[in-house]
Amino acid sequence: MWCIASFVVRGHGTAAPFDPPREFVATGPYGIIRNPMYVGGFLCLAGWALYVGSFGALLVAVGMLVAAHLFVVLYEEPSLESRFGDEYRDYRRRTPRWIPDASG
């Protein structure tokens, strides 16, 4: 919900492709990693799979993460770079894609 609220309040848009944020959002969860909604979805599904002991569901979670990675690298990042230019390039240099930087 924090991610969606960030898009609405700071970005003046939504997470939906038909109404994307009009302003670049790099705060809140997006200040920690670049793709918090994909990571959150993966962690929820993987956690559920482990809780119920379903290897199949764990494979689905991993498959979802692989698909998200390909989507992010091949479409989302180039699209954001073309929309937001240097602001996005700077953000990409300082913010990790998937795993938070523990060094601060």
KACORJO-V81310 format. One record per backbone hydrogen bond with DSSP energy under -0.5 kcal/mol. NH is the residue of the N-H (numbers start at 0). CO is the residue of the C=O. Records with the same first field share a line. If there is no record, write none. Layout:
# KACORJO-V81310
NH->CO + CO
This chain:
# KACORJO-V81310
4->0
5->1
6->2
7->3
8->4
9->5
10->5
11->7
12->6
13->18
18->15
19->16
20->13
21->10
22->10
25->23
29->26
30->27
31->28
32->28
33->95
34->96
35->32
38->34
39->35
40->36
41->37
42->38
43->39
44->40
45->41
46->42
47->43
48->44
49->45
50->46
51->47
52->48
53->48
54->52
57->53
58->54
59->55
60->56
61->57
62->58
63->59
64->60
65->61
66->62
67->63
68->64
69->65
70->66
71->67
72->68
73->69
74->70
75->70
76->71
78->74
79->75
80->76
81->77
82->78
83->79
84->80
86->83
87->84
88->84
89->85
90->86
91->87
92->88
93->89
94->90
101->99
103->100
